[in-house]
Amino acid sequence: MTLSSPVARRSDLRREPVDVVVDRVERSLQVRLDQDTVVRKRRSVGARTDRGTWVRIERRGLDRIGVQGGDGTAAAEALQGISKPAWLAGVAWRDEEEPVVWRADETALLPSSPVGSAVVAREPDLSSGWWSGLNASLDALAAQRTNRIATPDTETITQGLVTATIQRVFPDVDATVGEWVSAHADLNWANMTAPQFCVFDWEDWGMAPRGLDAATLWGASLAVPALADRVREERRKDLESRDGKLMTLFVAAKIIGPYALPEDPRLEPAREMAEPLACDLTS
């Protein structure tokens, strides 16, 4: 018999009080968070500390932890050749009332500000050096191996997930993955900095089909056609591979699938790219 973890309720830390959690983190890491620098997201809260570092606090349901334990930021410290903030310390605990794990990681400060929101509405001003930094980091990441499995959108990526996600929209596509490489798994414009390139928020990294990161960034760029084209050009080797085409369909299927939002500016560009790819990959 297979035992499954209880499912945590949906939560939004932008609206819920986290004072008790912050107090515990401050005591455990022996820091004080600067309330003027707090950044609140749906499932995380971050702030600068009194010793010139950054602390990110995340809430994740036990059903979303998986066998790798939810320590992505700490585990990423072993990666080489990637522009990312150094990991310094961490603390984690099980919530006393809900099937939830809280984790806080202390890292070095980012070298620049985040490029923008996760999905951008206008083209950011990025230098050729910035794109070189992105390419060098993604290439270095893909060359390294880990026993971690990536969790895009906090869901462990498996062959079954890839097949189900793609075939829900494109039922005739052969979604068999050929190559698995290390991936960040949450590569969007809110998790990279500029003008100096750096990629952060490593909670979900692990092995994934080749092209997941490039396709994810492409999907986050679709509201700005020139930017989406630039992503495809820069990561052409990944995205023109068979697995890269599958990952493009994987990302597109999430945008244009059953939960599509009619007002989403990415909807039509995703459909226009996905349909010929689906024909190309139909078995």
C-alpha positions in Angstrom: 0.0 0.0 0.0 1.3 3.5 -0.9 0.9 6.1 1.7 0.5 9.7 0.5 1.1 12.9 2.5 -1.9 14.9 3.6 -2.7 17.8 1.2 -2.0 21.3 2.6 -4.6 24.0 2.2 -3.9 26.7 -0.4 -2.2 29.7 1.1 -1.1 33.1 0.0 1.6 34.7 2.2 1.0 38.1 0.6 -2.2 38.2 2.6 -1.7 36.0 5.7 0.2 37.0 8.8 3.6 35.5 9.2 4.8 37.3 12.4 5.2 34.0 14.4 7.1 32.4 11.6 9.4 35.4 11.2 10.1 35.5 15.0 11.1 31.8 14.9 13.4 32.3 11.9 15.1 35.3 13.5 15.7 33.4 16.7 17.0 30.3 14.9 19.3 32.2 12.5 20.2 34.9 15.1 19.4 37.7 12.7 16.9 40.5 12.5 14.9 41.1 9.3 14.6 44.6 7.9 10.9 45.2 7.6 11.4 48.0 5.1 12.9 45.4 2.6 10.3 42.7 2.9 9.2 41.0 -0.3 6.0 38.9 0.0 5.0 36.3 -2.6 2.3 33.7 -2.7 4.4 31.0 -0.9 7.5 32.9 0.3 8.6 35.9 2.3 12.1 37.4 1.9 14.0 40.3 3.5 17.4 41.8 4.1 19.0 41.1 7.5 21.0 43.2 9.9 24.2 41.4 8.9 24.0 42.2 5.2 22.5 39.0 4.0 19.1 37.9 2.7 16.6 35.4 4.2 13.9 33.7 2.2 11.1 31.9 4.1 9.0 29.4 2.2 5.8 27.5 3.1 5.4 24.2 1.3 2.9 21.4 1.9 4.2 18.0 2.8 2.6 16.6 -0.4 4.9 18.9 -2.3 8.2 18.0 -0.5 8.9 14.7 -2.2 11.8 12.4 -1.3 14.4 15.1 -1.7 13.4 17.0 1.4 12.8 20.6 0.1 16.4 21.8 0.7 17.0 23.0 -2.9 18.9 26.2 -2.0 21.3 24.4 0.3 21.8 21.6 -2.2 22.5 24.0 -5.0 25.6 25.3 -3.1 27.5 22.3 -4.5 26.9 23.4 -8.1 29.8 24.9 -10.0 30.2 27.5 -12.7 26.8 29.2 -12.0 26.2 32.8 -11.1 24.1 32.6 -8.0 24.1 33.9 -4.4 26.1 31.8 -1.9 24.0 29.8 0.6 25.0 30.5 4.2 22.6 28.8 6.6 19.1 27.3 6.9 16.4 26.1 9.2 13.3 24.0 8.7 10.4 22.7 10.8 7.0 21.0 10.5 4.1 23.2 11.2 2.3 22.2 14.4 -1.2 22.6 13.0 -1.0 21.9 9.3 0.7 19.4 7.0 3.2 22.0 6.0 7.0 22.5 6.2 8.5 25.9 6.8 12.0 26.5 5.6 14.2 29.6 5.8 17.5 30.0 3.9 20.1 32.7 4.5 22.1 33.7 1.4 24.4 36.4 0.2 22.7 39.5 -1.2 22.0 39.7 -4.9 24.4 41.6 -7.0 21.6 43.5 -8.8 17.9 43.9 -8.7 15.5 41.3 -10.1 14.8 41.8 -13.8 11.1 42.2 -13.3 8.0 40.2 -12.4 7.8 36.5 -13.3 6.0 37.3 -16.5 7.1 40.5 -18.1 5.0 43.0 -20.0 7.8 45.0 -21.6 11.2 44.2 -22.8 14.0 44.6 -20.2 17.3 46.3 -21.1 19.7 43.4 -21.1 23.3 43.6 -22.4 25.1 41.0 -24.5 27.1 40.2 -21.4 23.9 39.5 -19.5 22.9 36.9 -22.1 26.4 35.4 -22.0 26.0 35.0 -18.3 22.7 33.3 -18.7 24.0 30.9 -21.3 27.2 30.1 -19.3 25.2 29.3 -16.2 22.5 27.2 -17.9 25.2 25.2 -19.8 27.2 24.6 -16.6 24.0 23.5 -14.8 23.0 21.1 -17.5 26.4 19.4 -17.4 26.1 18.5 -13.7 24.3 15.5 -12.3 22.2 15.2 -9.1 19.8 12.7 -7.5 17.3 15.5 -7.1 14.2 15.6 -9.3 13.0 19.1 -10.4 9.7 20.3 -9.1 8.4 23.0 -11.4 5.3 24.7 -9.9 6.2 22.5 -6.8 5.2 19.3 -8.7 7.8 16.6 -9.2 8.4 16.3 -12.9 8.2 12.7 -14.2 7.6 11.1 -17.5 4.0 10.6 -16.4 3.5 14.3 -15.6 5.0 15.4 -18.9 2.8 13.0 -20.9 -0.4 14.0 -19.0 0.3 17.7 -19.3 1.0 17.6 -23.0 -1.6 15.1 -24.1 -4.3 16.9 -22.2 -4.0 19.5 -25.0 -2.2 17.6 -27.7 -3.4 14.0 -27.4 -1.6 12.6 -30.4 1.9 13.8 -29.4 4.5 11.2 -28.5 5.7 12.8 -25.2 8.5 10.4 -24.5 11.5 12.2 -23.0 14.9 11.2 -24.3 17.4 13.3 -22.2 17.3 14.4 -18.6 19.6 17.2 -17.3 19.9 19.4 -14.3 17.5 22.4 -14.4 16.6 25.3 -12.2 12.9 24.6 -12.9 11.6 28.0 -12.0 13.5 30.2 -14.5 11.5 33.4 -14.9 12.3 37.1 -14.8 11.6 37.5 -11.1 14.4 35.0 -10.3 17.2 36.6 -12.2 19.0 39.9 -11.7 20.3 42.7 -14.0 22.4 44.5 -15.0 24.6 41.8 -13.5 23.4 38.4 -14.2 22.6 36.1 -11.3 19.9 33.4 -10.9 18.4 32.7 -7.5 15.5 30.8 -5.7 16.9 27.3 -6.2 14.1 25.5 -4.2 12.9 23.5 -7.2 16.0 22.5 -9.0 16.9 19.0 -10.1 16.9 16.6 -13.0 14.3 17.5 -15.7 13.9 17.0 -19.5 16.4 18.9 -21.5 15.0 22.4 -22.4 12.7 22.9 -19.4 14.5 26.1 -18.3 14.7 27.6 -21.8 11.0 26.8 -22.4 10.0 28.2 -19.0 11.8 31.4 -19.7 10.3 31.5 -23.2 6.8 31.1 -21.7 7.5 34.0 -19.3 8.4 36.2 -22.2 5.5 35.6 -24.6 3.8 38.9 -23.8 6.9 40.6 -25.4 7.4 38.9 -28.8 10.9 40.3 -29.4 12.0 39.0 -26.0 10.5 35.5 -26.6 12.3 35.4 -29.9 15.6 36.4 -28.2 15.2 33.6 -25.6 14.6 31.1 -28.4 17.7 32.4 -30.3 20.0 32.3 -27.3 18.8 28.8 -26.2 18.4 27.4 -29.8 20.3 24.2 -29.2 18.0 23.3 -26.3 14.7 24.4 -27.8 15.4 22.9 -31.3 16.1 19.5 -29.8 13.3 17.0 -29.6 13.1 17.3 -25.8 13.2 21.1 -26.2 10.2 20.9 -28.4 8.4 18.7 -25.9 9.2 21.2 -23.1 7.9 24.0 -25.2 4.7 22.1 -25.6 4.7 21.3 -21.8 4.9 25.0 -21.0 2.5 26.0 -23.7 0.0 23.4 -22.6 -0.1 25.0 -19.1 -0.9 28.4 -20.7 -3.5 27.3 -23.3 -4.9 24.3 -21.5 -8.1 23.8 -19.4 -7.2 26.7 -17.0 -6.3 29.2 -19.7 -7.2 32.8 -18.9 -8.8 34.6 -21.9 -7.1 37.9 -21.0 -3.6 36.3 -20.8 -1.4 38.0 -23.4 0.6 34.8 -23.8 -2.3 32.8 -25.0 -2.2 33.4 -28.7 1.6 33.4 -29.0 1.8 30.1 -27.1 -0.9 28.5 -29.4 0.9 29.8 -32.5 4.1 28.2 -31.5 2.7 25.0 -30.1 0.4 23.9 -32.9 3.2 23.3 -35.5 5.4 21.7 -32.9 2.6 19.3 -32.0 2.2 18.3 -35.6 5.9 17.8 -35.8 5.9 15.5 -32.8 2.7 13.6 -33.5 3.3 9.9 -33.5 
